[in-house]
């Protein structure tokens, strides 16, 4: 009898450990997204000029997203044929583009707020479901897909109102690589960054 | 407009378009689901030229000079006249609860909401749904078929091309005198375009190849609508598996 209760206790402890682990992972994934949201709200409320907003957002964007994985996905089958130098340049350019885009889109505050709805673990990823409230009765669903890289949860995809940023960019970028080549894509992204940064 | 006013002719037009859609969906896809890309791109260019030169500037002026409450009322009004189409498609999709909700919505907004200018139904918990014939075909299991870029109307597909016909058939405004319908159509078009200014700003900001960008965004949006906001996995897992190289799903 004693023996059996020990087994039960051990089992329960083990289960608890696993659940605890899973809950910790969920909390970690949620924290990444909420920290990003916090930073975006900060940028909106600051009313600072674009360059200052970029500077403020840069560290958060850098640590929140898994840029190497994103880069590999959005360049599709062309990633394989790209040289190390081309890949490195793409990753660096894409990261600057993301920063410029966030800084340009989150520039003024009008009572918006983010709400985390749920965190759903899925095999080796986590989906953090959130809503951006932009006014009474107006909201945008923002779902984040996170994967673990180097022991840290990072965002690999943002699905806004059902539209996946990853597959949108992938379709767009691979169409450009196909007709103009890999280097031309990166040059054009560079131009996009300049245009976006000039837009105050 | 005049010869479309007779319901029997409209029906004939609907049947003809349906038949056309049937042919179109038999076309072999070229991997992008866009076998008519060459023609589609030309139509896109035409639409875009028209939009950049006329529609967008007009819509911007409209948005600048029309107070938000007025814009909301215009949007509400046309959403309300379009809701018979939503209700019919609720029914066709077997969504009985939603049929009842949207019927209640129509009645409340047409009466208490003064002919649809206001939307008291939403605050009563009767939220706006968005259904059309293309979505109905989608829920019945029809695949998208060939992607189509329609002149003036924009992105569509073999599955969706008949949607506007049913929309027109079930819109009360269709059966009112042309002197009313025509200006109403113009206002509706400008208002709709103005409501899309944010979306096109995002497109212009992000897209390198706007044609591909619009096709992809439209597709995903449609899937999202067909599944009422809960599409089964976006396939992102597949993109990521196999370290990217081996697992290329769609080849562009």
Interface residues (C-beta under 8 A of the other chain):
Chain A: X69 X72 X73 X76 X77 X79 X80 X101 X104 X105 X122 X123 X125 X137 X141 X145 X147 X156 X157 X159 X161 X162 X163 X164 X166 X167 X168 X169 X170 X171 X172 X173 X174 X175 X176 X178 X185 X188 X189 X192 X196 X199
Chain B: X122 X205 X206 X207 X208 X209 X212 X213 X215 X216 X217 X220 X221 X223 X224 X225 X229 X231 X234 X235 X236 X237 X239 X240 X243 X244 X245 X248 X250 X251 X252
